[in-house]
Amino acid sequence: MIKLDNVTKVYKESVVALEDVSLEIGKGEFVFVVGLSGSGKSTLIRLLMKEEEPTNGEIYVAGKNIAKLSPWKVPYLRRNIGTVFQDFKLLPDRTVFDNVGFALDVIGKPRHVIEQRVPEICGVVGLGDKLKNYPDELSGGEQQRVSIARAFVNRPLILMADEPTGNLDPSTSVDIMKLLDRINRTGTTVIMATHDNAIVDAMRRRVIELDCGRVVRDQARGVYGYGA
Amino acid sequence: MALRLDYFFRETLQGLKRNGLIAFAAVSTSFIALFLVGSTLLVSSEVNLLIDFTTRDVEVSVFLQKNVSPAEQQHLSQVLSAMPEVKSVSYESPEDAYRHFQEIFKDQKNLVQNVGPDALPASFQVKLKNPEEFGVVAARLASQPGIDKIRDNRQILKRLFAVIHVFRVGVLAVALIMLISAAALIGNTVRMAVFARRKEIGIMRLVGATNWHIRVPFLIEGLIEGLIGAGGAILGLFIMKVAFIDPLRGQLGFFPLVGTPHIISVIPWLIVLSLIVSSLASLIAMRRFLEV
C-alpha cells in the first residue's frame, strides 16, 4: 500500500527532516509512528500527502510513484487518504453534518449521496444524535470523532492520524483508539503518529520509531520505548 | 466530476456577503470604467453619424471664378459629368448659394444683412462614387479654366474630427486607468475572500478537492462583481440618453444623435470587457494562494 525507498527530506539545505528512510506498509496494517517532536513524523505524513516533495528517494502510495504524479492528479491521490489532526481542523460555522458532508461536497458528490452517507458514518463514530450541533457545542473527544468521520466518509484506502489524541484526556483517547481500530478492521490501512506511550503499549501493533529523521526501530507488535 | 451548481453559487454568495464593502468598491470602480468605455464608444458612433450626415449630400465643392463665362461653365459641367469617379453633379448659382446661406444663418440677422447676394460664388456640388477619390478628381480639374477653388468637404470635417479624436483618446485613457483599478479592486476582493476562507480551502485541499473546484466560487464572485458593474454602466448610458441626449433631439433639428440602437450595440462590448477584466483579475489574485 505504501512504500518508501531511501527517502530523504532536507528543508532549506540544512535542516534534515528525514534521512534515507525505507519502509513498507501493507494493506490493512495498523502502524504507529513514534518519536520525539522534530523526529520527522509530521514530515513523513506530509510527504505521503504530497504536500511536500522528497529531496531524494521514491514514494509509492497505492501502487503509484507519487514523486512522478502531475499536480492536477494530487487531489485524486488525497481522496484515497483520510487525515485526522491533533487540532481537529473543523469549520466552526458549520454543523457536524455540514463538516462531514463538506468532504463529499467539495469533491463533487451529489446531494443524495451526502444525505445518505453522512448520517451513516456519524452513526458509526457515535454522533448520530449530534448532526445539527456546531463544533463548539461538542467535547474534544466528540470533535475528534467528527474529524474522523470526515476523514473516513469517502471510504479512503488509508487513514493517517497525526497525534489524534494529543489534545484529549486518557479515557477519551481510549475511545478514539477503539474507533480507529474499528476503522482498521474494515480493511483500511491506519498510520498514526503519536507520542502517547500508554496507547502504543496497550494496542500492541507495529511500531516504527524515528529519531532525528532516521528509522531506529521497526517492530511488529511493539511498545513505545525499549524496556517500557 | 459532477457539476454542482448549487454548491458553487452557495459558496459565491457567502463570499460576496462576507466582504461587502470592498465588493462594493470593486463594483463601483468597474461601473465607472465601463461607463466611460461605453461613452467613448457612443462618441465614436456620434462622430460616424456626423460624418455620414455632413458628407451625404456634398462631398466636393468646385467653386467658380466670379467672371466665369457661360461656355466655360457649360464645359466644366460636361467634364465633371463625364468623369467615371463622379456620381452626380449639380450647379449652385450665386442666388441659390445666397438662399442656402440665409437658411443656415437665419438666426444671425447681422451676418445675413452684411452679406449681399453677390458675395457668394457659384459652384458645382459634386458627389463621388467613392469619396476617397477626391485627389484624382481634383488633379484632373486643376488644368480647367474658370475654377476658383476645389474643396473636399470631408477634409474640413476631418480636421474637426481630429479634435474629437484627441478627446476620445483622452476619455479612453481615463477608462483604461479605471479598468486597471477595477481589476485591482476585484482582485483584492477575491484575495480577501480567499483569505477569509483559508481554513476551508486548507480542508478542501486535504480531502482532495481539485484546484478548479476550489477556484470556481471565487472566480464567479469576481465575475459577478464585474457584471454588476457592466449592468450599472449600461443602465447609466440609457439614463444619460434619456436625460441629456433625448431633450436635444428636437432642438438641433437636422443634427443626427445617437439613440437606443447605438447603446444596444455597445452592450456586448461592455459585457465581454467586464468578463475578461474580472476573470483575469480573479485568476491572478488566486494564483498565489492556491498552489498545491
Boltz contact constraints between the chains, C-beta under 6 A:
constraints:
  - contact:
      token1: [A, 71]
      token2: [B, 292]
      max_distance: 6.0
  - contact:
      token1: [A, 74]
      token2: [B, 292]
      max_distance: 6.0
  - contact:
      token1: [A, 75]
      token2: [B, 208]
      max_distance: 6.0
  - contact:
      token1: [A, 75]
      token2: [B, 210]
      max_distance: 6.0
  - contact:
      token1: [A, 78]
      token2: [B, 208]
      max_distance: 6.0
  - contact:
      token1: [A, 79]
      token2: [B, 208]
      max_distance: 6.0
  - contact:
      token1: [A, 83]
      token2: [B, 206]
      max_distance: 6.0
  - contact:
      token1: [A, 89]
      token2: [B, 203]
      max_distance: 6.0
  - contact:
      token1: [A, 103]
      token2: [B, 207]
      max_distance: 6.0
  - contact:
      token1: [A, 105]
      token2: [B, 7]
      max_distance: 6.0
  - contact:
      token1: [A, 106]
      token2: [B, 204]
      max_distance: 6.0
  - contact:
      token1: [A, 106]
      token2: [B, 209]
      max_distance: 6.0
  - contact:
      token1: [A, 106]
      token2: [B, 213]
      max_distance: 6.0
  - contact:
      token1: [A, 107]
      token2: [B, 208]
      max_distance: 6.0
  - contact:
      token1: [A, 107]
      token2: [B, 209]
      max_distance: 6.0
  - contact:
      token1: [A, 108]
      token2: [B, 1]
      max_distance: 6.0
  - contact:
      token1: [A, 108]
      token2: [B, 2]
      max_distance: 6.0
  - contact:
      token1: [A, 108]
      token2: [B, 4]
      max_distance: 6.0
  - contact:
      token1: [A, 110]
      token2: [B, 2]
      max_distance: 6.0
